[in-house]
Amino acid sequence: MSSKQKTVHTPVKSRFTSVGLVIGLILVVGLLLRTVRLGFTLLWIDELNVFWNSSLPRGLSDILRDTIFNVFQSSTGEHMPFQYLWLNSFIRLYQALGWPPGSALVRLPFALLGFLSLCVLYPAARRWYGRDTAVWTLLLTALSFFHVYQSRDATSYGPLMFFMALQLYGLAGWVRSEVVRKRDRFAFVAGTFGMLATHLSAWFFLGVEGLLLLGRAIVIRLRAQDKVSWRAEVIGGRFEPAAWLVLCALPFLIVVYRALTVFQPSGLKEDVEVTTLSFTFLRYQLAHFGWGLSGGRLLGFGLVLLSGAVALLRDRASRGRGAAHLALLLVPAVLLFLAPHAQVFPRYMTVCFVPLMGVAGRGAAWSVEQARRLLRLPERLQWAPVVFLVLFVVGWQVRPLGEIFKLRTKLMPIPQLITWLETTLPENGLYVWQSGFNLRDVPGGYPVRGRHAAFATMHSGSIKASPAAEQWGPFARSIFQRFPLAAFLATDFPDPPASGPWAWIGTDFARREVIRNESLESLHRYGFCHSGSVYPSNINIVCYYNKPEDLPARQGSDGRPFLAYPEGPGWQYPQSRDGALFASPNPSAVLRVRHLSRDAQAARVVLEGVVQATGSLRVTGPDGKLLNKTLQPANHLKEELGPFLFPPGDQDVRIEFWPAREAALLLYSFQVVPVAEGAVPAEESR
């Protein structure tokens, strides 16, 4: 070797590329969007249901028994077990670490799966359609309002998208390569089993996928000149993925059997019209999965989807895969829509989201390619179409994504209602829900400090429908006649009815205030409300109520000189299953008596109710007169006590029942009757 010759070292190719940095940045943004302020929004009823069914001391075997073998007949309803098993495992970890599971920790396992779905989605899309399509698919999914929202929700939809991405990654091993690796087989089987264990909609997707795989395998075998044995076709051959689908489905056949024999879809009634496929529905569904409605958002997303479909079908090399891809998107969507539901919400179509993002990613990549070709951009400006499209997508998503972090509740405005109740109702006040159905949220999930909850009807649907309205309307009114300072929380009456069994709302209440979920209303205008295209008015809570100064005009018009009602601390308000509402002193409370006459008057206090334990009733009148009486257990009590002298204005009658036992004395009715109008009983002992 000459002294002038030098050894030339080949530079080692860096593992970090510009594309790798972009992917890393997208994943970091995706992680932050799914975890920042995770506990700010209160858990809504579906999340509370998942938490309750996942909580200790329930074990994994209990969850499996309830969700698989008792499906459609247990508290978990038609839901599959994965969400409960997943959260139950984390709750056990939190217990070992001494962490109480608040809202953030309940959602954290699901947010992690949402982020992991992004990590799996990129290599899956790359194996199917190449790097450019994979990057766009990852970007659009990472910034997708739907994916971010569901990843921050402790329900089954985020896990379903993770398992679907994992399954499609593994499927590429059979479709895109000659040799199936172990990790491809594992990803396919784990993804398939996970989908089936997560949500019933997986059957629609996997059924269509199984038929496509079976048809592909049959065509390849018929065209092959050298036929291999069927054993070789099923084990390691073209028929293997279809065989795995069948094997994974076998443990869940009990679900199909019960669906056909005992399942009665909730919400379907004779008076409910099943939603029909319409342009409005499709428009909102695409907006919800895409970039929204207004400002060109829906048009832009629609053009990208159209470009994706064209790109999938025009390239001869990928035409077969593209047609199968579109079939996996469209056929399950139609089948899901035809399934029995009273309404179809966007989240019900989650199983179609990942294939849709694949079409959008392919469309974005193809659009950028065509823009570069048509504009004949020089090398130094090749990035311009990419930046242009990214800026539009980011600009369209910033404000809707920002609403997620301001959302205090995901459905009914419960936090706003709690604030209203605590600031408007007096201490120990009573509020009455229009329907007991709403007690799922308050007070079961989020009790109101120092206030009591009751219900006016147990009907779970619209109480305006006959005959429920005729049955419950007068009953509900009787509650507020006995408890005139109770607030009526209505969801079906945005305004008082002009006529009918509920027309009394307009005459018995002097005040009305609407509690709204303003963030959710804003999201609906953007096209991102999970309730769908029709924003339900009964998400708003209308509070009808009276102040003490309103009562004379509202309830004194019948000419009676006395109004009597429980008020202040010491009262409890137990309610029976059939709706009967009582006031119980525990052990001492005040009956507020409003004397509407100008002169002092003698009157008796008349109490009706139920005695559940032997005790001494002690009543102290406004004049200081004290009366005692021993009461024995009885299903019906009616006692006239007094007479007492009542000056004009507000007076207090103290009621005590000893020995103190919880709900020992249940009072259903309380009246103050002038002596001249009532019979004179024997004198009570002083």
C-alpha positions as CSV (number, residue, x, y, z in Angstrom):
1,M,0.0,0.0,0.0
2,S,1.4,3.4,-1.0
3,S,2.2,5.8,1.7
4,K,-0.2,8.3,0.1
5,Q,-3.0,5.8,0.3
6,K,-5.4,6.3,3.2
7,T,-8.0,4.0,4.7
8,V,-11.5,5.2,4.0
9,H,-14.0,4.4,6.7
10,T,-17.6,3.9,5.6
11,P,-19.8,6.1,7.8
12,V,-22.2,4.2,10.0
13,K,-25.8,4.9,9.0
14,S,-27.5,6.7,11.9
15,R,-30.5,4.9,13.4
16,F,-32.1,8.3,14.0
17,T,-33.6,9.9,10.9
18,S,-35.8,12.9,10.2
19,V,-38.8,10.5,9.9
20,G,-37.9,8.9,13.2
21,L,-37.8,12.3,14.9
22,V,-41.2,13.2,13.4
23,I,-42.7,9.9,14.6
24,G,-41.2,10.5,18.1
25,L,-42.7,14.0,18.2
26,I,-46.1,12.7,17.1
27,L,-46.0,10.0,19.8
28,V,-45.0,12.6,22.5
29,V,-47.9,14.9,21.5
30,G,-50.2,11.9,21.4
31,L,-49.2,10.8,24.9
32,L,-49.7,14.3,26.3
33,L,-53.1,14.7,24.7
34,R,-54.2,11.4,26.4
35,T,-52.8,12.0,29.9
36,V,-52.7,15.7,30.7
37,R,-55.4,16.7,33.3
38,L,-56.8,13.1,33.1
39,G,-58.7,13.5,36.3
40,F,-60.2,16.9,35.8
41,T,-63.4,15.6,34.2
42,L,-65.6,13.7,36.6
43,L,-66.3,10.1,35.9
44,W,-69.6,9.8,34.1
45,I,-72.1,6.9,34.5
46,D,-70.5,4.4,32.1
47,E,-67.1,5.0,33.7
48,L,-68.6,4.6,37.2
49,N,-70.2,1.3,36.1
50,V,-66.8,0.0,34.9
51,F,-65.2,1.1,38.2
52,W,-67.9,-0.4,40.4
53,N,-67.7,-3.8,38.5
54,S,-63.9,-3.7,38.7
55,S,-63.5,-2.8,42.3
56,L,-62.3,-5.1,45.1
57,P,-63.1,-7.5,46.6
58,R,-64.2,-8.8,43.2
59,G,-61.6,-11.0,41.7
60,L,-60.8,-12.0,38.1
61,S,-62.9,-15.2,38.3
62,D,-65.9,-13.2,39.6
63,I,-65.6,-10.8,36.7
64,L,-65.3,-13.6,34.1
65,R,-68.3,-15.4,35.5
66,D,-70.5,-12.3,35.4
67,T,-69.5,-11.0,32.0
68,I,-69.2,-14.3,30.1
69,F,-71.4,-16.9,31.6
70,N,-74.0,-14.5,33.0
71,V,-73.9,-12.1,30.1
72,F,-77.0,-10.0,29.5
73,Q,-78.3,-11.1,33.0
74,S,-75.8,-9.5,35.4
75,S,-74.9,-5.9,36.4
76,T,-72.4,-5.7,33.5
77,G,-75.1,-6.1,31.0
78,E,-73.9,-7.0,27.5
79,H,-70.4,-5.8,28.1
80,M,-67.3,-8.0,27.7
81,P,-64.8,-8.6,30.5
82,F,-61.6,-7.0,29.4
83,Q,-62.3,-3.5,30.7
84,Y,-63.1,-4.9,34.1
85,L,-60.2,-7.3,34.2
86,W,-57.8,-4.5,33.1
87,L,-58.9,-2.0,35.7
88,N,-59.2,-4.6,38.4
89,S,-55.5,-5.4,37.9
90,F,-54.5,-1.8,38.3
91,I,-56.7,-1.3,41.3
92,R,-54.8,-4.1,43.0
93,L,-51.6,-2.4,42.1
94,Y,-52.9,0.9,43.5
95,Q,-53.9,-0.9,46.7
96,A,-50.4,-2.3,47.0
97,L,-48.9,1.1,46.5
98,G,-51.3,2.8,48.9
99,W,-52.9,5.0,46.2
100,P,-56.6,5.7,46.4
101,P,-58.1,5.3,42.9
102,G,-59.4,8.7,41.9
103,S,-60.6,9.7,38.5
104,A,-57.1,10.0,37.0
105,L,-56.0,6.6,38.2
106,V,-59.2,5.0,37.0
107,R,-58.7,6.4,33.5
108,L,-54.9,5.9,33.4
109,P,-54.9,2.2,32.3
110,F,-57.2,3.1,29.4
111,A,-55.1,6.1,28.4
112,L,-52.0,3.9,28.3
113,L,-53.7,1.6,25.9
114,G,-54.8,4.5,23.8
115,F,-51.2,5.6,23.6
116,L,-50.0,2.1,22.8
117,S,-52.5,1.8,20.0
118,L,-50.6,4.7,18.3
119,C,-47.3,2.8,18.8
120,V,-48.8,-0.3,17.1
121,L,-50.7,1.6,14.5
122,Y,-47.6,3.1,12.8
123,P,-45.8,-0.3,12.1
124,A,-49.2,-1.8,11.1
125,A,-49.9,0.9,8.5
126,R,-46.4,0.8,7.3
127,R,-46.5,-3.0,6.6
128,W,-49.8,-2.5,4.7
129,Y,-49.1,0.6,2.6
130,G,-45.6,2.0,3.2
131,R,-43.9,4.6,5.3
132,D,-45.6,7.8,4.0
133,T,-49.1,6.4,4.6
134,A,-48.1,5.1,8.0
135,V,-46.8,8.5,9.1
136,W,-50.0,10.2,8.0
137,T,-52.2,7.6,9.6
138,L,-50.3,8.0,12.8
139,L,-50.5,11.8,12.7
140,L,-54.2,11.9,11.9
141,T,-55.0,9.3,14.6
142,A,-52.8,11.0,17.3
143,L,-54.7,14.3,16.7
144,S,-58.1,12.7,16.2
145,F,-60.6,14.1,18.7
146,F,-62.4,10.8,18.7
147,H,-59.3,8.8,19.6
148,V,-58.1,11.3,22.2
149,Y,-61.6,11.4,23.8
150,Q,-62.0,7.6,23.9
151,S,-58.5,7.1,25.2
152,R,-59.4,9.4,28.1
153,D,-62.5,7.4,28.9
154,A,-62.5,4.4,31.2
155,T,-64.7,2.2,28.9
156,S,-64.1,-0.4,26.3
157,Y,-63.7,1.7,23.2
158,G,-60.0,2.7,23.7
159,P,-58.9,-1.0,24.4
160,L,-60.9,-2.1,21.3
161,M,-58.9,0.2,19.0
162,F,-55.6,-1.0,20.6
163,F,-56.5,-4.7,19.9
164,M,-57.7,-3.9,16.4
165,A,-54.4,-2.2,15.5
166,L,-52.5,-5.2,17.0
167,Q,-54.6,-7.6,15.1
168,L,-54.1,-5.8,11.8
169,Y,-50.3,-5.7,12.4
170,G,-50.3,-9.4,12.8
171,L,-52.5,-10.0,9.8
172,A,-50.0,-8.3,7.6
173,G,-47.7,-11.2,8.3
174,W,-50.0,-13.5,6.3
175,V,-51.0,-11.0,3.6
176,R,-47.8,-9.1,2.9
177,S,-45.1,-11.7,3.4
178,E,-44.4,-15.3,2.5
179,V,-43.0,-16.3,5.9
180,V,-45.2,-15.7,9.0
181,R,-43.1,-14.8,12.0
182,K,-43.9,-15.8,15.5
183,R,-44.6,-12.2,16.6
184,D,-47.0,-11.8,13.7
185,R,-48.9,-14.9,14.8
186,F,-48.9,-13.7,18.4
187,A,-50.1,-10.2,17.5
188,F,-52.9,-11.6,15.3
189,V,-54.1,-14.1,17.9
190,A,-53.8,-11.7,20.9
191,G,-55.5,-8.9,18.9
192,T,-58.4,-11.2,17.9
193,F,-58.9,-12.6,21.3
194,G,-58.6,-9.1,22.9
195,M,-61.2,-7.7,20.5
196,L,-63.7,-10.4,21.3
197,A,-63.0,-10.0,25.0
198,T,-63.5,-6.2,24.8
199,H,-66.6,-5.4,22.7
200,L,-69.5,-7.3,21.0
201,S,-69.0,-5.2,17.8
202,A,-65.8,-7.2,17.2
203,W,-68.0,-10.0,15.9
204,F,-69.1,-7.9,12.9
205,F,-65.5,-6.9,12.0
206,L,-63.9,-10.3,12.5
207,G,-66.8,-12.1,10.8
208,V,-66.2,-10.0,7.6
209,E,-62.5,-10.4,8.0
210,G,-62.8,-14.2,8.3
211,L,-64.9,-14.4,5.1
212,L,-62.4,-12.3,3.2
213,L,-59.4,-14.4,4.5
214,L,-61.3,-17.6,3.7
215,G,-62.2,-16.4,0.2
216,R,-58.6,-15.3,-0.5
217,A,-57.3,-18.7,0.7
218,I,-59.7,-20.6,-1.6
219,V,-58.8,-18.5,-4.6
220,I,-55.1,-19.0,-4.1
221,R,-55.5,-22.7,-3.7
222,L,-57.7,-23.0,-6.8
223,R,-55.1,-21.1,-8.9
224,A,-52.1,-23.0,-7.5
225,Q,-50.8,-25.7,-9.8
226,D,-49.1,-27.7,-7.1
227,K,-51.7,-28.4,-4.4
228,V,-50.3,-28.9,-0.9
229,S,-52.1,-30.9,1.8
230,W,-54.9,-29.4,3.7
231,R,-52.9,-29.9,6.9
232,A,-50.2,-27.7,5.4
233,E,-52.8,-25.2,4.3
234,V,-54.3,-24.9,7.8
235,I,-51.1,-25.0,9.9
236,G,-48.8,-22.4,8.6
237,G,-50.7,-22.0,5.3
238,R,-53.2,-19.6,3.7
239,F,-56.1,-21.0,5.8
240,E,-54.3,-20.5,9.2
241,P,-55.6,-17.0,10.0
242,A,-59.2,-18.0,9.4
243,A,-58.6,-21.1,11.6
244,W,-57.3,-18.9,14.3
245,L,-60.3,-16.6,14.1
246,V,-62.6,-19.7,14.7
247,L,-60.5,-20.9,17.6
248,C,-60.5,-17.5,19.3
249,A,-64.2,-17.2,18.9
250,L,-65.0,-20.6,20.4
251,P,-64.8,-19.5,24.1
252,F,-67.2,-16.6,23.4
253,L,-69.9,-18.7,21.7
254,I,-71.9,-18.6,25.0
255,V,-72.3,-14.9,24.3
256,V,-73.8,-15.6,20.9
257,Y,-76.1,-18.2,22.4
258,R,-77.4,-15.9,25.1
259,A,-77.8,-13.0,22.6
260,L,-80.1,-15.2,20.6
261,T,-82.0,-16.6,23.6
262,V,-82.2,-14.0,26.4
263,F,-81.0,-10.7,25.0
264,Q,-83.7,-8.0,24.8
265,P,-82.0,-4.8,23.6
266,S,-82.4,-2.0,26.1
267,G,-84.2,1.1,25.0
268,L,-86.4,-0.6,22.4
269,K,-90.1,0.2,23.2
270,E,-93.2,0.3,21.2
271,D,-93.2,4.0,21.4
272,V,-89.6,4.5,20.3
273,E,-88.8,4.7,16.6
274,V,-85.5,3.0,15.7
275,T,-83.1,5.4,14.1
276,T,-82.9,5.1,10.3
277,L,-79.9,5.6,8.1
278,S,-79.9,9.2,6.9
279,F,-77.6,11.8,5.4
280,T,-77.6,13.7,8.7
281,F,-76.4,10.6,10.5
282,L,-73.6,9.9,8.0
283,R,-72.6,13.5,8.0
284,Y,-72.2,13.7,11.7
285,Q,-70.5,10.3,12.0
286,L,-67.8,11.3,9.5
287,A,-67.4,14.7,11.2
288,H,-67.1,12.9,14.6
289,F,-64.4,10.5,13.3
290,G,-62.8,13.2,11.3
291,W,-62.0,16.9,11.8
292,G,-65.5,18.3,12.6
293,L,-68.3,20.1,10.8
294,S,-67.8,23.8,10.1
295,G,-65.2,25.9,8.4
296,G,-64.4,23.4,5.7
297,R,-63.6,20.6,8.2
298,L,-66.0,18.0,6.9
299,L,-65.3,18.9,3.3
300,G,-61.6,18.6,3.8
301,F,-61.9,15.2,5.6
302,G,-64.3,14.0,2.9
303,L,-61.8,14.9,0.2
304,V,-59.0,13.1,2.0
305,L,-61.2,10.0,2.4
306,L,-62.2,10.1,-1.3
307,S,-58.5,10.4,-2.2
308,G,-57.7,7.4,0.0
309,A,-60.3,5.2,-1.6
310,V,-59.1,6.2,-5.1
311,A,-55.5,5.5,-4.2
312,L,-56.3,2.1,-2.7
313,L,-58.1,1.0,-5.8
314,R,-56.2,2.6,-8.7
315,D,-52.8,1.0,-7.9
316,R,-52.9,-2.5,-9.4
317,A,-50.3,-3.8,-6.9
318,S,-52.5,-2.8,-3.9
319,R,-55.9,-3.0,-5.5
320,G,-56.8,-6.3,-3.8
321,R,-55.7,-5.1,-0.4
322,G,-57.5,-1.8,-1.0
323,A,-60.8,-3.5,-1.9
324,A,-60.6,-5.7,1.2
325,H,-59.7,-2.7,3.3
326,L,-62.8,-0.8,2.2
327,A,-64.9,-3.9,2.7
328,L,-63.6,-4.1,6.3
329,L,-64.7,-0.5,6.8
330,L,-68.1,-0.4,5.1
331,V,-69.6,-3.9,5.7
332,P,-69.2,-3.9,9.5
333,A,-70.6,-0.3,9.6
334,V,-73.7,-1.4,7.8
335,L,-74.1,-4.5,10.0
336,L,-73.6,-2.4,13.2
337,F,-76.2,0.1,12.0
338,L,-78.7,-2.7,11.4
339,A,-78.2,-4.1,14.9
340,P,-81.1,-3.5,17.3
341,H,-80.6,-0.1,18.9
342,A,-83.1,2.7,19.8
343,Q,-80.3,5.1,18.9
344,V,-76.9,4.8,17.2
345,F,-74.2,6.8,18.9
346,P,-70.8,7.5,17.3
347,R,-68.9,5.5,19.8
348,Y,-70.9,2.4,18.8
349,M,-69.1,2.5,15.5
350,T,-65.6,2.4,17.1
351,V,-64.8,-0.9,15.3
352,C,-64.8,1.1,12.0
353,F,-62.5,3.8,13.2
354,V,-59.1,2.2,12.7
355,P,-59.9,1.1,9.1
356,L,-61.2,4.7,8.4
357,M,-58.0,6.2,9.6
358,G,-56.1,3.9,7.3
359,V,-58.1,5.2,4.4
360,A,-57.5,8.8,5.6
361,G,-53.8,8.2,6.0
362,R,-53.5,6.7,2.5
363,G,-55.5,9.7,1.1
364,A,-53.3,12.3,2.8
365,A,-50.2,10.6,1.5
366,W,-51.6,10.3,-2.0
367,S,-52.8,13.9,-2.0
368,V,-49.4,15.2,-1.1
369,E,-47.9,13.1,-3.9
370,Q,-50.3,14.5,-6.4
371,A,-49.8,18.1,-5.2
372,R,-46.1,17.8,-5.7
373,R,-46.5,16.3,-9.1
374,L,-49.1,18.8,-10.3
375,L,-47.3,21.9,-8.9
376,R,-43.9,20.6,-10.1
377,L,-42.3,21.8,-7.0
378,P,-38.5,21.9,-6.9
379,E,-36.6,19.7,-4.5
380,R,-36.3,22.4,-1.8
381,L,-40.1,23.0,-1.7
382,Q,-41.2,19.4,-1.6
383,W,-42.1,19.9,2.1
384,A,-44.7,22.6,1.3
385,P,-47.8,20.4,0.7
386,V,-47.0,18.5,3.8
387,V,-46.8,21.6,6.0
388,F,-49.9,23.0,4.4
389,L,-52.0,20.0,5.2
390,V,-50.5,19.6,8.7
391,L,-51.3,23.2,9.5
392,F,-54.9,22.8,8.4
393,V,-55.4,19.6,10.5
394,V,-53.8,21.1,13.6
395,G,-55.7,24.4,13.2
396,W,-59.0,22.5,12.9
397,Q,-58.3,20.4,15.9
398,V,-56.8,22.8,18.4
399,R,-60.1,24.3,19.8
400,P,-62.1,21.1,20.0
401,L,-59.2,19.3,21.7
402,G,-58.9,22.3,24.1
403,E,-62.5,21.7,25.1
404,I,-61.6,18.3,26.4
405,F,-59.4,19.8,29.0
406,K,-62.1,22.2,30.1
407,L,-64.9,19.5,30.2
408,R,-66.0,19.1,33.8
409,T,-68.4,16.3,33.0
410,K,-69.0,14.1,29.9
411,L,-72.8,14.1,29.9
412,M,-75.2,15.8,32.3
413,P,-73.8,18.9,34.0
414,I,-73.5,17.3,37.4
415,P,-70.6,19.5,38.7
416,Q,-72.5,22.6,37.8
417,L,-75.7,21.1,39.4
418,I,-73.8,20.3,42.6
419,T,-72.6,23.9,42.8
420,W,-76.1,25.2,42.2
421,L,-77.6,22.9,44.9
422,E,-75.0,23.8,47.5
423,T,-75.4,27.5,46.9
424,T,-79.2,27.7,46.3
425,L,-80.7,25.2,48.7
426,P,-80.5,25.8,52.4
427,E,-78.4,23.5,54.6
428,N,-80.0,20.0,54.8
429,G,-82.3,21.0,52.0
430,L,-84.1,18.5,49.7
431,Y,-83.9,18.1,45.9
432,V,-86.1,15.8,43.9
433,W,-85.2,14.3,40.6
434,Q,-87.9,14.0,38.0
435,S,-86.8,10.3,37.5
436,G,-85.1,7.9,39.9
437,F,-83.1,6.9,36.8
438,N,-81.0,10.1,37.4
439,L,-79.9,8.9,40.8
440,R,-77.2,6.9,39.1
441,D,-75.2,10.2,38.9
442,V,-76.3,12.1,42.0
443,P,-76.0,11.3,44.8
444,G,-74.6,7.8,44.2
445,G,-71.5,8.9,42.3
446,Y,-71.1,12.5,43.6
447,P,-73.1,13.3,46.8
448,V,-74.1,16.9,47.4
449,R,-72.8,18.0,50.8
450,G,-75.5,18.7,53.4
451,R,-78.4,18.0,51.0
452,H,-80.8,15.1,50.5
453,A,-81.9,13.5,47.2
454,A,-85.2,11.9,46.3
455,F,-87.1,11.0,43.1
456,A,-90.5,11.9,41.8
457,T,-90.9,8.8,39.5
458,M,-89.1,5.6,38.8
459,H,-90.0,5.5,35.1
460,S,-86.7,5.3,33.2
461,G,-88.0,6.8,30.0
462,S,-90.1,9.8,29.1
463,I,-92.6,10.4,31.8
464,K,-94.7,12.5,29.5
465,A,-95.9,9.4,27.7
466,S,-99.3,8.1,28.8
467,P,-100.2,6.3,31.1
468,A,-97.0,7.1,33.1
469,A,-97.7,10.8,33.1
470,E,-101.2,10.3,34.4
471,Q,-99.9,8.0,37.1
472,W,-96.9,9.9,38.3
473,G,-97.9,13.5,37.7
474,P,-100.3,13.9,40.7
475,F,-97.9,11.7,42.9
476,A,-95.0,14.0,42.1
477,R,-97.1,17.1,42.9
478,S,-98.0,15.7,46.3
479,I,-94.3,15.6,47.2
480,F,-93.9,19.3,46.7
481,Q,-97.1,20.1,48.4
482,R,-95.6,18.5,51.5
483,F,-92.1,19.8,50.9
484,P,-92.6,23.1,49.2
485,L,-88.9,24.2,49.5
486,A,-87.7,21.1,47.7
487,A,-86.1,21.7,44.3
488,F,-87.5,19.8,41.3
489,L,-84.7,18.7,38.9
490,A,-86.3,18.0,35.5
491,T,-84.9,16.7,32.3
492,D,-88.0,16.3,30.2
493,F,-89.6,19.7,31.0
494,P,-87.4,22.5,29.6
495,D,-90.6,24.7,30.1
496,P,-93.7,24.1,32.2
497,P,-96.3,22.2,30.3
498,A,-99.4,24.2,29.4
499,S,-101.8,21.4,30.1
500,G,-101.9,17.8,31.2
501,P,-100.9,16.0,34.5
502,W,-97.7,18.0,34.8
503,A,-99.1,21.5,34.2
504,W,-98.8,22.1,38.0
505,I,-95.1,22.8,37.4
506,G,-96.0,26.2,36.1
507,T,-98.2,27.1,39.0
508,D,-96.5,25.5,42.0
509,F,-93.0,26.9,41.4
510,A,-92.0,30.6,41.3
511,R,-88.5,30.1,39.9
512,R,-86.7,28.3,37.2
513,E,-83.0,27.9,36.3
514,V,-81.4,25.9,33.5
515,I,-78.1,24.1,34.3
516,R,-76.2,23.5,31.0
517,N,-73.0,21.6,29.9
518,E,-71.6,24.5,27.9
519,S,-68.5,22.6,26.9
520,L,-70.5,19.7,25.6
521,E,-72.8,22.1,23.6
522,S,-69.7,23.6,22.1
523,L,-68.4,20.2,21.1
524,H,-71.7,19.4,19.5
525,R,-71.5,22.5,17.3
526,Y,-68.0,21.4,16.3
527,G,-69.4,17.9,15.5
528,F,-67.8,16.0,18.4
529,C,-70.6,15.3,20.8
530,H,-70.6,11.6,21.7
531,S,-74.4,11.8,21.9
532,G,-74.6,12.0,18.1
533,S,-76.1,14.3,15.5
534,V,-79.2,15.1,17.6
535,Y,-78.2,17.0,20.8
536,P,-80.5,15.6,23.5
537,S,-82.3,18.4,25.3
538,N,-82.6,16.2,28.4
539,I,-78.8,16.6,29.0
540,N,-79.7,20.0,30.4
541,I,-81.2,20.0,33.9
542,V,-84.0,22.5,34.6
543,C,-84.3,23.4,38.3
544,Y,-87.8,24.5,39.4
545,Y,-87.9,25.8,43.0
546,N,-89.3,28.2,45.5
547,K,-87.8,30.5,48.1
548,P,-89.6,31.0,51.5
549,E,-90.9,34.4,50.4
550,D,-92.6,32.7,47.4
551,L,-94.7,30.3,49.5
552,P,-97.6,32.5,50.6
553,A,-98.5,33.4,47.1
554,R,-98.0,29.9,45.8
555,Q,-99.7,27.8,48.6
556,G,-101.7,30.2,50.6
557,S,-104.3,30.9,47.9
558,D,-106.6,28.1,49.2
559,G,-107.5,30.2,52.2
560,R,-105.8,28.1,54.8
561,P,-104.0,30.2,57.4
562,F,-101.1,27.8,58.1
563,L,-98.3,26.4,56.0
564,A,-96.2,23.6,57.7
565,Y,-93.1,22.0,56.3
566,P,-89.8,20.4,57.6
567,E,-86.9,22.8,57.4
568,G,-83.3,23.0,58.7
569,P,-80.9,20.4,60.3
570,G,-82.0,17.3,62.0
571,W,-84.3,16.0,59.3
572,Q,-83.7,12.9,57.2
573,Y,-85.7,12.1,54.1
574,P,-86.0,8.3,53.6
575,Q,-87.8,7.1,50.5
576,S,-89.4,3.7,49.9
577,R,-89.0,1.7,46.7
578,D,-92.5,2.7,45.5
579,G,-91.6,6.4,45.9
580,A,-93.2,7.2,49.3
581,L,-91.2,10.1,50.8
582,F,-91.0,10.6,54.5
583,A,-89.4,13.1,56.9
584,S,-87.7,11.6,59.9
585,P,-86.4,13.6,62.9
586,N,-83.0,12.3,64.0
587,P,-83.7,12.7,66.8
588,S,-84.7,16.3,66.9
589,A,-85.8,18.7,64.1
590,V,-87.9,21.8,63.4
591,L,-91.3,22.0,61.7
592,R,-91.5,25.5,60.2
593,V,-95.0,26.9,60.5
594,R,-95.9,30.0,58.5
595,H,-99.0,31.7,60.0
596,L,-100.6,33.9,57.3
597,S,-103.2,35.6,59.5
598,R,-102.6,38.9,61.2
599,D,-103.7,37.8,64.6
600,A,-102.4,35.1,67.0
601,Q,-104.4,31.9,66.7
602,A,-104.6,28.6,68.6
603,A,-104.1,25.5,66.4
604,R,-103.2,21.8,66.6
605,V,-100.3,20.1,64.9
606,V,-101.5,17.0,63.0
607,L,-98.8,14.4,62.2
608,E,-99.3,11.3,60.0
609,G,-96.8,8.6,59.3
610,V,-95.3,5.3,60.4
611,V,-93.7,4.3,63.7
612,Q,-91.0,1.6,63.4
613,A,-89.8,1.5,67.0
614,T,-91.3,2.2,70.4
615,G,-90.3,5.7,71.6
616,S,-91.4,9.0,73.2
617,L,-92.6,11.7,70.9
618,R,-91.9,15.2,72.3
619,V,-93.4,18.3,70.7
620,T,-92.6,21.9,71.7
621,G,-94.8,24.6,70.4
622,P,-93.9,28.2,69.5
623,D,-95.5,29.3,72.9
624,G,-93.1,27.0,74.8
625,K,-95.7,24.4,75.5
626,L,-94.2,20.9,75.7
627,L,-96.2,17.7,75.0
628,N,-95.1,14.1,75.4
629,K,-96.6,10.9,74.1
630,T,-95.4,7.3,74.0
631,L,-95.8,5.7,70.5
632,Q,-95.9,2.0,69.7
633,P,-94.8,0.5,66.3
634,A,-97.7,1.0,63.8
635,N,-98.1,1.0,60.1
636,H,-100.2,4.1,60.3
637,L,-99.9,6.9,62.8
638,K,-102.2,10.0,63.1
639,E,-101.7,12.3,66.1
640,E,-103.2,15.6,66.8
641,L,-101.1,17.6,69.3
642,G,-101.9,20.8,71.0
643,P,-103.4,23.2,71.0
644,F,-100.5,25.7,70.7
645,L,-100.7,29.5,70.3
646,F,-99.3,30.7,67.0
647,P,-98.4,34.4,66.6
648,P,-98.4,35.8,63.0
649,G,-95.4,35.1,60.8
650,D,-92.9,32.2,60.9
651,Q,-92.9,30.0,63.9
652,D,-91.1,26.8,64.9
653,V,-92.5,23.6,66.3
654,R,-89.7,21.3,67.5
655,I,-90.4,17.5,67.1
656,E,-88.2,15.0,68.9
657,F,-88.4,11.2,69.1
658,W,-86.5,9.3,71.8
659,P,-84.6,7.0,72.2
660,A,-82.8,8.1,69.1
661,R,-82.9,5.5,66.3
662,E,-82.4,6.1,62.6
663,A,-85.7,6.5,60.8
664,A,-87.7,5.2,63.9
665,L,-90.4,7.8,63.2
666,L,-91.4,8.4,59.6
667,L,-93.7,11.3,59.0
668,Y,-95.6,11.5,55.8
669,S,-97.9,14.4,56.4
670,F,-97.7,17.5,58.7
671,Q,-100.5,20.0,59.1
672,V,-101.4,22.8,61.5
673,V,-105.2,23.0,61.9
674,P,-107.0,25.9,63.8
675,V,-108.8,24.6,66.9
676,A,-112.1,25.7,65.6
677,E,-111.8,23.4,62.6
678,G,-110.6,20.2,64.5
679,A,-112.1,17.9,67.0
680,V,-110.8,18.5,70.6
681,P,-108.8,15.4,71.7
682,A,-108.0,14.5,75.2
683,E,-105.2,16.6,76.8
684,E,-101.7,15.3,76.3
685,S,-99.5,15.0,79.3
686,R,-97.1,17.9,79.9
